[in-house]
Amino acid sequence: MSILKNLMNSNDDERLIIEIKAYQKKIIGNKEEEPVWEKKWLTIEEAAAYSGIGRTKLRELSNKAGCPFAIWMGNKIHIVRERLDKYIEKQFRI
């Protein structure tokens, strides 16, 4: 928070904008670098890389009724990583 206080006390608007953008980049950059195995929600691409299951197969599985690891939000599929792990553990063959 001290960074924000310093920014708010700055009188130079241009400098303030540059520092805010740098601070945003720092925060957002750290968020994007979160390892896949620590994320709660995965995209199809992330889930494929994480599990070793192909994107097409993951889409096929997620389109089936009662798929335990896929949640649809609008037209986008979100994979719940922990549920995917449990699903894989129970399967003999995918």
Backbone as numpy.savetxt, mean C-alpha at the origin, in Angstrom:
# Nx Ny Nz CAx CAy CAz Cx Cy Cz
7.25 17.84 15.18 6.44 19.04 15.18 7.30 20.30 15.18
8.52 20.20 15.66 9.38 21.38 15.69 9.65 21.89 14.28
9.69 20.99 13.31 9.89 21.41 11.92 8.72 22.29 11.49
7.50 21.85 11.82 6.32 22.63 11.45 6.32 23.99 12.15
6.71 24.03 13.41 6.76 25.30 14.13 7.76 26.25 13.47
8.91 25.71 13.08 9.91 26.53 12.39 9.37 27.06 11.08
8.62 26.21 10.36 8.05 26.64 9.09 7.03 27.75 9.29
6.22 27.62 10.32 5.19 28.61 10.57 5.79 29.96 10.98
6.94 29.94 11.61 7.59 31.18 12.05 8.39 31.85 10.94
8.54 31.18 9.82 9.33 31.72 8.72 8.57 32.87 8.05
9.27 33.94 7.72 8.65 35.09 7.06 8.79 35.03 5.54
9.69 34.26 5.05 9.95 34.18 3.63 9.02 33.14 3.00
7.99 33.60 2.27 6.99 32.71 1.69 7.59 31.67 0.75
8.51 32.11 -0.09 9.11 31.19 -1.06 9.88 30.08 -0.33
10.63 30.47 0.67 11.38 29.49 1.47 10.41 28.55 2.19
9.32 29.11 2.69 8.30 28.33 3.38 7.73 27.26 2.46
7.40 27.63 1.25 6.85 26.68 0.27 7.85 25.57 -0.02
9.10 25.93 -0.23 10.14 24.93 -0.51 10.29 23.97 0.66
10.29 24.50 1.88 10.45 23.64 3.06 9.24 22.74 3.28
8.04 23.26 3.02 6.83 22.44 3.15 6.85 21.31 2.14
7.22 21.61 0.90 7.29 20.57 -0.13 8.33 19.51 0.24
9.46 19.93 0.78 10.50 18.98 1.20 9.99 18.11 2.34
9.26 18.73 3.27 8.70 17.99 4.40 7.64 16.99 3.92
6.78 17.40 2.98 5.78 16.50 2.41 6.45 15.33 1.71
7.48 15.63 0.94 8.19 14.58 0.22 8.80 13.58 1.20
9.33 14.10 2.30 9.92 13.23 3.32 8.86 12.30 3.91
7.70 12.84 4.24 6.63 12.04 4.82 6.09 11.05 3.81
5.75 11.51 2.63 5.18 10.64 1.59 6.20 9.62 1.13
7.43 10.03 0.99 8.49 9.12 0.57 8.64 7.96 1.53
8.59 8.22 2.82 8.69 7.15 3.81 7.51 6.21 3.73
6.34 6.74 3.44 5.15 5.92 3.34 5.24 4.97 2.15
5.72 5.45 1.03 5.82 4.65 -0.17 6.87 3.56 -0.05
7.84 3.74 0.82 8.92 2.77 0.96 8.59 1.66 1.95
7.36 1.61 2.44 6.96 0.57 3.38 7.07 -0.79 2.70
7.75 -1.74 3.32 7.91 -3.06 2.69 6.56 -3.75 2.50
6.45 -4.51 1.44 5.20 -5.19 1.10 4.75 -6.09 2.24
5.68 -6.78 2.89 5.30 -7.73 3.93 4.80 -7.04 5.20
4.88 -5.71 5.26 4.34 -4.97 6.40 3.03 -4.27 6.06
2.68 -4.22 4.80 1.44 -3.55 4.39 0.24 -4.41 4.74
-0.86 -3.74 5.08 -2.11 -4.46 5.37 -2.85 -4.76 4.07
-2.87 -3.81 3.15 -3.56 -3.95 1.87 -2.53 -3.99 0.75
-2.75 -4.85 -0.23 -1.84 -4.96 -1.37 -2.62 -4.77 -2.66
-1.95 -4.25 -3.67 -2.52 -4.25 -5.01 -2.29 -5.64 -5.60
-2.92 -5.91 -6.73 -2.70 -7.20 -7.40 -1.23 -7.38 -7.72
-0.58 -6.34 -8.20 0.83 -6.42 -8.57 1.70 -6.72 -7.35
1.43 -6.02 -6.25 2.19 -6.26 -5.02 1.94 -7.67 -4.49
0.68 -8.11 -4.53 0.34 -9.45 -4.04 1.01 -10.53 -4.89
1.10 -10.30 -6.19 1.76 -11.26 -7.08 3.25 -11.35 -6.75
3.89 -10.22 -6.57 5.31 -10.22 -6.22 5.54 -10.84 -4.85
4.66 -10.57 -3.92 4.77 -11.06 -2.55 4.57 -12.57 -2.46
3.55 -13.07 -3.18 3.15 -14.47 -3.03 3.78 -15.42 -4.05
4.19 -14.87 -5.18 4.69 -15.73 -6.25 3.57 -16.26 -7.14
2.34 -15.86 -6.87 1.19 -16.24 -7.68 1.04 -15.18 -8.77
0.76 -15.59 -9.98 0.65 -14.65 -11.09 -0.52 -13.69 -10.94
-0.40 -12.54 -11.57 -1.47 -11.54 -11.52 -2.78 -12.07 -12.07
-2.71 -12.79 -13.18 -3.92 -13.33 -13.79 -4.62 -14.30 -12.85
-3.85 -15.17 -12.21 -4.42 -16.14 -11.28 -5.02 -15.44 -10.07
-4.35 -14.42 -9.55 -4.90 -13.67 -8.42 -6.20 -12.98 -8.80
-6.27 -12.42 -10.00 -7.52 -11.79 -10.46 -8.62 -12.84 -10.58
-8.27 -14.00 -11.13 -9.24 -15.09 -11.28 -9.78 -15.52 -9.91
-8.88 -15.71 -8.95 -9.29 -16.12 -7.60 -10.14 -15.03 -6.93
-9.75 -13.79 -7.11 -10.47 -12.69 -6.45 -11.84 -12.44 -7.06
-12.06 -12.87 -8.30 -13.36 -12.71 -8.94 -14.37 -13.76 -8.49
-13.90 -14.83 -7.87 -14.80 -15.89 -7.41 -15.57 -15.42 -6.18
-16.83 -15.82 -6.11 -17.65 -15.47 -4.94 -17.05 -16.11 -3.70
-17.02 -15.37 -2.63 -16.52 -15.89 -1.37 -15.01 -15.91 -1.24
-14.31 -15.21 -2.11 -12.85 -15.15 -2.01 -12.49 -14.50 -0.67
-11.74 -15.20 0.18 -11.50 -14.70 1.54 -10.49 -13.56 1.65
-9.69 -13.33 0.62 -8.62 -12.34 0.76 -8.81 -11.09 -0.09
-9.81 -11.07 -0.96 -10.00 -9.93 -1.86 -11.18 -9.08 -1.42
-10.99 -7.78 -1.46 -12.06 -6.83 -1.16 -12.13 -5.87 -2.34
-13.33 -5.73 -2.88 -13.54 -4.82 -4.00 -13.98 -3.47 -3.46
-13.33 -2.41 -3.92 -13.73 -1.05 -3.61 -13.93 -0.35 -4.95
-15.18 -0.26 -5.34 -15.48 0.23 -6.68 -15.05 -0.81 -7.68
-14.20 -0.44 -8.61 -13.72 -1.41 -9.60 -12.27 -1.82 -9.32
-11.78 -1.53 -8.13 -10.40 -1.85 -7.78 -10.37 -2.97 -6.74
-9.47 -3.91 -6.93 -9.31 -5.03 -6.02 -8.23 -4.69 -5.00
-8.53 -4.92 -3.73 -7.54 -4.79 -2.67 -7.37 -6.17 -2.04
-6.13 -6.58 -1.86 -5.82 -7.87 -1.28 -5.40 -7.65 0.17
-6.06 -8.35 1.08 -5.70 -8.27 2.50 -4.56 -9.28 2.70
-3.38 -8.76 2.98 -2.17 -9.59 3.02 -2.29 -10.76 4.00
-2.74 -10.51 5.22 -2.84 -11.58 6.22 -3.81 -12.67 5.78
-4.92 -12.27 5.16 -5.89 -13.26 4.66 -5.30 -14.05 3.50
-4.52 -13.39 2.66 -3.86 -14.09 1.55 -2.89 -15.13 2.10
-2.13 -14.76 3.13 -1.21 -15.71 3.77 -1.95 -16.94 4.29
-3.06 -16.71 4.98 -3.84 -17.83 5.53 -4.41 -18.70 4.40
-4.88 -18.05 3.35 -5.43 -18.79 2.20 -4.36 -19.69 1.59
-3.17 -19.16 1.38 -2.08 -19.92 0.77 -1.68 -21.10 1.66
-1.64 -20.88 2.97 -1.28 -21.95 3.91 -2.24 -23.13 3.84
-3.52 -22.86 3.57 -4.54 -23.91 3.55 -4.64 -24.64 2.21
-4.04 -24.09 1.18 -4.19 -24.65 -0.16 -3.14 -25.71 -0.46
-3.60 -26.78 -1.08 -2.70 -27.82 -1.56 -2.18 -27.43 -2.93
-3.07 -26.82 -3.70 -2.74 -26.46 -5.08 -3.52 -25.20 -5.47
-2.82 -24.29 -6.13 -3.49 -23.04 -6.56 -3.46 -22.98 -8.07
